[in-house]
Amino acid sequence: MMKLLGSAQSRRLEERAVQAGASLLNLMENAGTAVVRFLRKKYSLEQKHCTVLCGKGNNGGDGLVAARRLAECGAQVAVVLLEGEPATDNARAMLAQLDGTDVKVLRMEEASGYLLPMLQASDFVIDAVYGVGFRGSAPQRLAEIFRAASSCPGVTVSIDMPSGADCDTGAVEGPCVIADYTVTFSTLKNGHLLQPAKGCCGQVVVVPIGIDASLIRSQEATLEVTDQELVQRVLRPRSPETNKGDYGRLLCLVGSEGMAGAAAMSVRAALRSGTGLVNAAVPRSIYPLVASRAEEAVYTLLDEGISAPLTEAAQEELDASLHRADAVLIGCGIGTGRLAGALLQRCLLGVEKPVVIDADGINLLARHIDILKTIHAPLVLTPHPGEMARLTGRTVEDVQRHRLAAACSFARENGVTLVLKGAGTIVAAPDGRAWINLTGNAGMAKGGSGDVLAGMIGSLLAQGCAPEEAAAAAVWLHGTAGDRCAARFSQAAMLPTDLIEELPSVFLELGR
């Protein structure tokens, strides 16, 4: 599994490398050299005009090394110190090494009159202003310079992170460089895969700088990329000496009049994901529609529907189904009426088995969010950004700007596993761990895709997977099926039901 490091973890990795015998000055030398090595593989640098924008920290020191190496390759290089003299010993040492070279070093006040035209005339712009430690908003005095660096006809390369982007959260609160390439060291960083910073990175290239691979592997990370290795670890191999009871019972409390499709898709997705037995509790009025599309399930029929009072007999049958289930899925078209809310509360307070809450279930929960403090069952919530905004009282824009922080803080504070859907779906566990998913595409942005995912998560929970692993694996499988559907049908024409039909081929390949 691929680790993503935040700023504190990146610093810790460097500290451990130093403890193991490395030198910070040598690591800086290696970093700046690696940037130029990358460029040399792609471009001719002889007589090319290069402008290196340096801050006063160690990221600027990396840029000073790159400037020297560019000059050694025959480039015409100018360094602009945008924030004054270097503030760290190592960066000052690298500036001193430019004495006697052909690199022109300009202070901001010296270059202010012609910096913008110089950027426009550059074949390469190296952004070494801020690194992984940047927080907040870059000063507005740099906005025009960052725009010029981003829009120049040449190639713009950011070192470690585009300046103005937050390495930990992916937030971009003010001016930010938009790079063609971001060259980063040892590992990817959180911000490389979190929007909106991801959109500023261009192509991200990870290069080694001499830190031992064993140190990188052992470095703790709070964010990881979900991959096939995790999914194969989560999925249990099947023994010949088993029966349907060995693969779990999932109760799906789904559907209402007018929403039979949501119920059918979630149930079919659960069936296709390996559950031994799926019991769908649906209103009698939609039973023929759901059962005709998911005939392998068994059904608990709610005579008067979820939007009307349940009869005593229906309550007893539902309680019996809850007792037998290994996991429960609630949502997927149940509606948001008062009595649907009461039914949700009844189920949550009545079971201690894993529960997936999706769609209407989340909107109902948002009205009574304090109930989370009283629930002992392991919960998985699967909001899209709008539902997440309702859960947290934030705006959708704020949720999207701080996706990782929003997901992790909610999961930790409420003791739940949180699946924040969208481009780069994030799964956050209550213990602070998080996973980001890179599979999937915009063709999945259709009504019903979430119902499919909810059924898949419920299926893996019923089979005994831990909540956070069930969620992360299901999200990867869901996105992988979506990518295959897009290749077959196009993003415009693919449907959520196509995802379900693509799952067998995904599971078949994983089994091989």
C-alpha positions as CSV (number, residue, x, y, z in Angstrom):
1,M,0.0,0.0,0.0
2,M,1.3,3.4,-0.9
3,K,1.9,5.8,2.0
4,L,1.2,9.5,1.8
5,L,3.1,11.7,4.3
6,G,2.1,15.0,5.8
7,S,4.5,17.8,6.8
8,A,5.2,16.5,10.3
9,Q,5.7,12.9,9.0
10,S,8.1,14.2,6.3
11,R,10.1,16.0,8.9
12,R,10.2,12.9,11.1
13,L,11.4,10.8,8.2
14,E,14.3,13.3,7.6
15,E,15.1,13.2,11.3
16,R,15.3,9.5,11.3
17,A,17.5,9.5,8.2
18,V,19.9,11.9,10.1
19,Q,19.9,9.6,13.1
20,A,20.8,6.8,10.7
21,G,23.8,8.7,9.5
22,A,22.5,11.0,6.7
23,S,23.3,14.7,6.5
24,L,20.5,17.3,6.0
25,L,22.9,19.3,3.8
26,N,23.5,16.2,1.7
27,L,19.8,15.5,1.5
28,M,19.2,19.1,0.2
29,E,22.0,18.6,-2.3
30,N,20.4,15.3,-3.5
31,A,17.0,16.9,-3.7
32,G,18.0,19.8,-5.9
33,T,20.1,17.5,-8.0
34,A,17.2,15.1,-8.4
35,V,15.0,17.9,-9.8
36,V,17.5,18.7,-12.5
37,R,18.1,15.0,-13.2
38,F,14.4,14.7,-13.9
39,L,14.4,17.6,-16.3
40,R,17.5,16.4,-18.1
41,K,15.8,13.1,-18.9
42,K,12.9,15.0,-20.6
43,Y,14.5,18.2,-22.1
44,S,17.6,19.7,-23.4
45,L,18.9,22.4,-21.0
46,E,21.8,23.8,-23.0
47,Q,21.4,27.6,-23.3
48,K,17.8,27.5,-22.0
49,H,16.6,30.4,-19.8
50,C,15.7,29.2,-16.3
51,T,14.2,31.3,-13.5
52,V,14.3,29.8,-10.0
53,L,12.0,31.4,-7.5
54,C,13.3,30.8,-4.0
55,G,11.8,31.3,-0.5
56,K,13.8,31.7,2.6
57,G,13.4,28.1,4.0
58,N,14.8,24.7,3.0
59,N,12.5,24.5,0.0
60,G,14.4,27.6,-1.3
61,G,17.6,25.7,-0.5
62,D,16.6,22.9,-2.7
63,G,15.9,25.5,-5.4
64,L,19.4,27.0,-5.0
65,V,20.9,23.6,-5.5
66,A,18.8,23.1,-8.6
67,A,20.0,26.5,-9.9
68,R,23.6,25.5,-9.6
69,R,23.0,22.2,-11.3
70,L,21.1,23.8,-14.1
71,A,24.0,26.1,-14.8
72,E,26.3,23.1,-14.8
73,C,24.1,21.7,-17.6
74,G,24.7,24.9,-19.7
75,A,21.5,26.7,-18.9
76,Q,21.3,30.5,-18.3
77,V,20.0,30.7,-14.7
78,A,18.6,33.5,-12.6
79,V,17.6,33.0,-9.0
80,V,15.1,35.4,-7.4
81,L,14.9,35.5,-3.6
82,L,11.3,36.3,-3.2
83,E,11.3,36.5,0.6
84,G,14.8,37.8,1.3
85,E,17.9,36.1,2.5
86,P,17.8,32.4,3.4
87,A,16.8,31.8,7.0
88,T,18.3,28.3,7.6
89,D,21.9,27.3,7.8
90,N,21.7,24.8,5.0
91,A,19.9,27.2,2.6
92,R,22.6,29.8,3.4
93,A,25.3,27.3,2.6
94,M,23.7,26.5,-0.7
95,L,23.4,30.3,-1.6
96,A,27.1,30.7,-0.8
97,Q,28.0,27.9,-3.2
98,L,26.6,30.1,-6.0
99,D,29.4,32.5,-5.6
100,G,31.7,32.3,-8.6
101,T,29.2,30.5,-10.8
102,D,27.3,31.9,-13.7
103,V,24.0,31.9,-11.8
104,K,22.6,35.4,-11.4
105,V,21.2,36.0,-7.9
106,L,18.6,38.7,-7.6
107,R,16.9,40.1,-4.5
108,M,13.2,40.8,-4.9
109,E,13.7,44.6,-4.8
110,E,16.2,44.3,-7.6
111,A,14.0,42.1,-9.8
112,S,10.6,43.7,-9.2
113,G,10.7,45.9,-12.3
114,Y,11.3,43.1,-14.8
115,L,10.5,39.8,-13.0
116,L,7.1,39.3,-14.8
117,P,8.6,39.7,-18.3
118,M,11.5,37.5,-17.2
119,L,9.1,34.7,-16.2
120,Q,7.3,35.0,-19.5
121,A,10.6,34.6,-21.4
122,S,11.8,31.6,-19.4
123,D,12.0,28.2,-20.8
124,F,11.8,26.7,-17.3
125,V,10.5,28.2,-14.1
126,I,11.4,26.4,-10.9
127,D,9.1,27.1,-8.0
128,A,11.0,26.7,-4.7
129,V,9.2,29.3,-2.6
130,Y,7.3,27.2,0.0
131,G,7.6,23.5,0.7
132,V,5.7,20.9,2.7
133,G,5.5,23.1,5.8
134,F,3.4,25.8,4.2
135,R,0.1,26.7,6.0
136,G,-2.6,29.3,5.4
137,S,-2.6,31.7,2.5
138,A,0.3,33.0,0.5
139,P,0.7,36.8,0.6
140,Q,-1.2,38.7,-2.1
141,R,2.0,40.5,-3.1
142,L,3.0,37.1,-4.6
143,A,-0.2,36.6,-6.5
144,E,0.8,38.2,-9.8
145,I,4.2,36.4,-9.7
146,F,2.5,33.1,-9.1
147,R,0.1,33.7,-12.0
148,A,3.0,34.6,-14.3
149,A,4.9,31.5,-13.2
150,S,1.9,29.4,-13.9
151,S,1.0,30.8,-17.3
152,C,4.5,31.2,-18.8
153,P,5.0,29.5,-22.2
154,G,7.8,27.4,-20.7
155,V,7.7,24.5,-18.3
156,T,6.9,25.2,-14.6
157,V,8.2,22.8,-12.0
158,S,7.3,22.9,-8.3
159,I,9.7,21.4,-5.8
160,D,7.8,19.1,-3.3
161,M,4.5,21.1,-3.4
162,P,3.2,23.9,-5.5
163,S,3.8,27.1,-3.5
164,G,0.5,28.1,-1.8
165,A,-0.9,24.6,-1.4
166,D,-1.2,22.9,2.0
167,C,0.7,19.6,2.0
168,D,-1.4,18.1,4.8
169,T,-5.0,19.0,3.7
170,G,-4.7,19.9,0.1
171,A,-6.3,23.3,0.8
172,V,-5.5,26.3,-1.4
173,E,-6.6,29.4,0.5
174,G,-4.9,32.1,-1.6
175,P,-2.4,32.5,-4.5
176,C,-0.9,29.3,-5.7
177,V,1.5,28.2,-8.4
178,I,-0.1,25.8,-10.9
179,A,2.8,23.6,-12.1
180,D,3.3,21.3,-15.1
181,Y,5.3,19.0,-12.9
182,T,5.8,18.6,-9.2
183,V,9.0,16.8,-8.2
184,T,8.7,15.4,-4.7
185,F,11.1,13.4,-2.5
186,S,10.9,9.8,-1.2
187,T,7.1,9.5,-1.0
188,L,4.0,11.2,-2.2
189,K,2.5,13.8,0.1
190,N,-1.2,14.1,1.1
191,G,-1.7,17.3,-0.9
192,H,-0.6,15.6,-4.1
193,L,-3.8,13.6,-4.1
194,L,-6.2,15.9,-2.3
195,Q,-8.2,18.6,-4.1
196,P,-7.8,21.4,-4.8
197,A,-4.0,21.1,-4.4
198,K,-4.0,18.1,-6.7
199,G,-5.2,20.3,-9.5
200,C,-2.2,22.6,-9.0
201,C,0.4,19.8,-9.1
202,G,0.4,18.8,-12.7
203,Q,2.3,15.5,-13.1
204,V,3.7,14.4,-9.8
205,V,7.1,12.6,-9.9
206,V,8.6,10.9,-6.8
207,V,12.4,10.8,-6.8
208,P,14.8,9.3,-4.2
209,I,17.2,11.5,-2.3
210,G,19.2,8.9,-0.4
211,I,16.8,8.0,2.5
212,D,16.9,4.2,3.1
213,A,13.9,2.4,1.8
214,S,13.4,0.6,5.1
215,L,13.0,4.0,6.9
216,I,10.4,5.0,4.4
217,R,8.4,1.8,4.7
218,S,8.4,2.0,8.5
219,Q,7.5,5.7,8.7
220,E,4.0,6.1,10.2
221,A,1.4,7.6,7.9
222,T,-2.2,8.7,8.6
223,L,-3.2,8.6,5.0
224,E,-2.7,5.7,2.6
225,V,-3.7,5.0,-1.0
226,T,-6.2,2.1,-1.2
227,D,-4.8,-0.5,-3.6
228,Q,-5.3,-4.0,-4.8
229,E,-3.0,-5.4,-2.1
230,L,-5.4,-4.1,0.6
231,V,-8.4,-5.5,-1.2
232,Q,-6.9,-8.9,-1.6
233,R,-6.0,-9.0,2.1
234,V,-9.6,-8.1,3.0
235,L,-11.3,-10.6,0.8
236,R,-11.5,-14.0,2.5
237,P,-10.6,-17.1,0.4
238,R,-13.4,-19.5,0.2
239,S,-13.1,-23.0,1.5
240,P,-14.9,-26.0,-0.1
241,E,-16.2,-26.9,3.4
242,T,-18.5,-23.9,3.9
243,N,-22.1,-22.9,3.4
244,K,-24.0,-19.7,3.0
245,G,-24.0,-19.1,6.7
246,D,-20.2,-18.8,6.7
247,Y,-20.4,-15.7,4.4
248,G,-22.8,-13.6,6.5
249,R,-26.3,-12.4,6.6
250,L,-27.0,-8.8,5.5
251,L,-30.3,-7.1,6.3
252,C,-31.0,-4.2,3.9
253,L,-33.6,-1.8,5.2
254,V,-34.2,0.0,1.9
255,G,-36.7,1.4,-0.5
256,S,-40.1,3.2,-0.5
257,E,-42.8,3.9,-3.0
258,G,-41.1,5.5,-6.0
259,M,-37.6,4.4,-4.8
260,A,-37.7,0.7,-5.7
261,G,-34.6,1.1,-7.9
262,A,-32.5,2.3,-5.0
263,A,-33.5,-0.8,-3.1
264,A,-32.9,-3.2,-6.0
265,M,-29.4,-1.8,-6.8
266,S,-28.2,-2.0,-3.2
267,V,-29.5,-5.5,-2.8
268,R,-28.0,-6.7,-6.1
269,A,-24.7,-5.1,-5.3
270,A,-24.6,-6.9,-2.0
271,L,-25.4,-10.2,-3.7
272,R,-22.6,-9.7,-6.2
273,S,-20.1,-8.9,-3.5
274,G,-20.2,-12.3,-1.8
275,T,-22.8,-12.2,1.0
276,G,-24.1,-15.6,2.0
277,L,-27.7,-14.4,2.5
278,V,-29.2,-11.0,1.8
279,N,-32.5,-10.1,3.5
280,A,-34.3,-7.1,2.1
281,A,-36.8,-5.4,4.3
282,V,-39.0,-3.5,1.9
283,P,-42.6,-2.2,1.8
284,R,-44.9,-4.8,0.3
285,S,-46.0,-2.3,-2.3
286,I,-42.5,-2.3,-4.0
287,Y,-41.7,-6.0,-3.3
288,P,-42.6,-7.2,-6.9
289,L,-40.4,-4.5,-8.5
290,V,-37.4,-5.3,-6.2
291,A,-37.7,-9.0,-6.2
292,S,-37.9,-9.2,-10.0
293,R,-34.5,-7.6,-10.2
294,A,-32.9,-9.4,-7.1
295,E,-34.6,-12.8,-6.9
296,E,-31.7,-14.3,-5.0
297,A,-32.5,-12.3,-1.9
298,V,-35.0,-13.2,0.8
299,Y,-37.5,-10.6,1.8
300,T,-39.0,-9.1,5.0
301,L,-42.2,-7.4,3.9
302,L,-43.4,-4.3,5.7
303,D,-47.1,-4.3,5.2
304,E,-47.7,-0.6,5.6
305,G,-44.4,0.7,4.3
306,I,-41.7,2.7,5.9
307,S,-43.6,5.9,5.6
308,A,-46.5,4.7,7.7
309,P,-46.8,3.0,11.1
310,L,-45.6,-0.6,11.2
311,T,-48.0,-3.2,12.4
312,E,-47.1,-5.2,15.5
313,A,-46.5,-8.2,13.3
314,A,-44.2,-6.2,11.0
315,Q,-42.3,-5.0,14.0
316,E,-41.8,-8.5,15.3
317,E,-40.6,-9.7,11.9
318,L,-38.2,-6.8,11.6
319,D,-36.8,-7.4,15.1
320,A,-36.3,-11.1,14.2
321,S,-34.5,-10.1,11.0
322,L,-32.3,-7.7,12.9
323,H,-31.4,-10.4,15.4
324,R,-30.4,-12.8,12.7
325,A,-28.3,-10.3,10.7
326,D,-24.5,-10.1,10.9
327,A,-24.7,-6.5,9.4
328,V,-27.4,-4.0,8.5
329,L,-27.7,-1.5,5.7
330,I,-30.1,1.4,6.3
331,G,-31.0,4.1,3.7
332,C,-31.0,3.8,-0.1
333,G,-34.5,5.2,-0.8
334,I,-36.2,4.8,2.6
335,G,-37.4,8.4,2.5
336,T,-37.0,11.1,5.2
337,G,-40.4,11.2,6.9
338,R,-40.9,11.4,10.6
339,L,-41.7,7.7,11.0
340,A,-38.8,6.7,8.8
341,G,-36.6,8.6,11.3
342,A,-38.2,6.7,14.1
343,L,-37.5,3.4,12.3
344,L,-33.9,4.4,11.9
345,Q,-33.6,5.2,15.6
346,R,-35.3,1.9,16.5
347,C,-32.7,-0.1,14.4
348,L,-29.7,1.8,15.6
349,L,-30.6,1.5,19.3
350,G,-31.7,-2.1,18.9
351,V,-28.6,-3.7,17.4
352,E,-24.9,-3.9,18.2
353,K,-23.9,-5.2,14.8
354,P,-22.1,-3.2,12.1
355,V,-24.5,-0.8,10.4
356,V,-24.1,1.1,7.1
357,I,-26.0,4.3,6.9
358,D,-26.5,5.7,3.4
359,A,-28.5,8.4,1.5
360,D,-31.8,9.0,3.2
361,G,-30.5,7.4,6.4
362,I,-27.8,10.0,6.6
363,N,-30.2,12.9,6.0
364,L,-32.4,11.5,8.8
365,L,-29.3,11.1,11.1
366,A,-28.4,14.7,10.5
367,R,-31.5,15.8,12.3
368,H,-30.6,13.8,15.4
369,I,-26.8,13.8,15.2
370,D,-26.4,13.5,19.0
371,I,-27.7,9.9,18.7
372,L,-24.3,8.9,17.6
373,K,-23.0,9.4,21.1
374,T,-25.4,6.7,22.4
375,I,-24.8,4.0,19.8
376,H,-22.6,1.0,20.5
377,A,-22.8,-0.6,17.0
378,P,-19.9,-0.1,14.6
379,L,-21.2,2.5,12.1
380,V,-20.2,3.3,8.5
381,L,-21.6,6.5,7.1
382,T,-21.3,7.1,3.3
383,P,-22.1,10.8,2.6
384,H,-21.6,12.7,-0.6
385,P,-20.4,16.3,0.0
386,G,-23.9,17.7,0.3
387,E,-24.8,15.2,2.9
388,M,-21.5,15.7,4.7
389,A,-22.4,19.4,4.9
390,R,-25.7,18.6,6.5
391,L,-24.1,16.3,9.0
392,T,-21.5,18.9,10.0
393,G,-23.3,22.2,9.6
394,R,-20.6,23.3,7.1
395,T,-21.0,24.5,3.6
396,V,-20.4,22.1,0.7
397,E,-17.6,24.4,-0.5
398,D,-15.9,24.2,2.9
399,V,-16.2,20.4,3.0
400,Q,-14.7,20.2,-0.5
401,R,-11.8,22.5,0.4
402,H,-10.9,20.4,3.5
403,R,-12.0,16.9,2.6
404,L,-9.5,15.0,4.6
405,A,-9.8,17.2,7.7
406,A,-13.6,17.1,7.5
407,A,-13.7,13.3,7.2
408,C,-11.1,12.6,9.8
409,S,-12.5,15.0,12.4
410,F,-16.0,13.7,12.1
411,A,-14.9,10.0,12.2
412,R,-12.8,10.7,15.3
413,E,-15.3,12.8,17.2
414,N,-18.3,10.5,16.6
415,G,-16.5,7.1,16.7
416,V,-17.6,6.1,13.2
417,T,-16.1,5.0,9.9
418,L,-16.7,7.9,7.4
419,V,-16.8,7.4,3.6
420,L,-16.7,10.9,2.0
421,K,-17.6,10.2,-1.6
422,G,-16.4,12.1,-4.6
423,A,-13.3,12.4,-6.7
424,G,-10.7,10.7,-4.5
425,T,-13.2,9.2,-2.0
426,I,-11.8,9.3,1.5
427,V,-12.4,6.6,4.1
428,A,-11.7,7.8,7.7
429,A,-11.5,5.5,10.7
430,P,-12.3,6.6,14.3
431,D,-8.6,6.0,15.3
432,G,-7.4,8.7,12.9
433,R,-6.3,6.5,10.0
434,A,-7.5,7.3,6.5
435,W,-7.4,6.0,3.0
436,I,-7.8,7.8,-0.3
437,N,-9.1,6.0,-3.4
438,L,-7.8,6.6,-6.9
439,T,-10.1,4.4,-8.9
440,G,-13.3,5.6,-10.5
441,N,-14.3,8.3,-12.9
442,A,-16.9,11.0,-13.6
443,G,-19.2,8.5,-15.4
444,M,-20.1,7.3,-11.9
445,A,-21.7,10.6,-11.0
446,K,-25.2,9.3,-11.6
447,G,-28.1,8.5,-9.3
448,G,-27.8,5.0,-8.0
449,S,-24.0,4.7,-7.8
450,G,-24.1,5.3,-4.1
451,D,-26.7,2.7,-3.6
452,V,-24.4,0.2,-5.3
453,L,-21.5,1.2,-3.1
454,A,-23.6,1.0,0.1
455,G,-24.7,-2.6,-0.8
456,M,-21.1,-3.6,-1.4
457,I,-19.9,-2.2,2.0
458,G,-22.7,-3.9,3.8
459,S,-21.8,-7.2,2.1
460,L,-18.2,-7.1,3.2
461,L,-19.3,-6.1,6.7
462,A,-21.6,-9.1,6.9
463,Q,-18.7,-11.3,5.8
464,G,-16.8,-10.2,8.9
465,C,-14.5,-7.5,7.5
466,A,-13.5,-4.6,9.9
467,P,-15.6,-1.5,9.1
468,E,-12.7,0.6,7.8
469,E,-11.3,-2.2,5.7
470,A,-14.8,-3.1,4.3
471,A,-15.3,0.5,3.3
472,A,-11.9,1.0,1.8
473,A,-12.0,-2.3,-0.2
474,A,-15.6,-1.7,-1.4
475,V,-14.7,1.8,-2.6
476,W,-11.7,0.5,-4.6
477,L,-13.8,-2.3,-6.1
478,H,-16.6,0.1,-6.9
479,G,-14.2,2.5,-8.7
480,T,-12.4,-0.3,-10.5
481,A,-15.7,-1.6,-11.9
482,G,-16.6,2.0,-12.8
483,D,-13.3,2.3,-14.8
484,R,-14.1,-0.8,-16.7
485,C,-17.6,0.3,-17.4
486,A,-16.3,3.6,-18.8
487,A,-13.9,1.8,-21.1
488,R,-16.8,-0.4,-22.4
489,F,-19.7,2.1,-22.5
490,S,-18.2,5.6,-22.1
491,Q,-18.5,7.8,-19.1
492,A,-21.6,9.4,-20.6
493,A,-23.5,6.2,-21.3
494,M,-22.5,3.9,-18.4
495,L,-25.1,3.2,-15.7
496,P,-24.9,2.2,-12.0
497,T,-26.4,-1.1,-12.9
498,D,-23.4,-1.7,-15.2
499,L,-21.2,-1.5,-12.2
500,I,-22.9,-4.4,-10.6
501,E,-22.6,-6.5,-13.8
502,E,-18.9,-5.7,-14.0
503,L,-18.1,-6.9,-10.4
504,P,-17.8,-10.6,-11.4
505,S,-14.8,-9.9,-13.7
506,V,-13.1,-7.8,-11.0
507,F,-13.5,-10.5,-8.4
508,L,-12.4,-13.1,-10.9
509,E,-9.1,-11.3,-11.5
510,L,-8.5,-10.7,-7.8
511,G,-9.0,-14.5,-7.3
512,R,-6.3,-15.2,-9.8
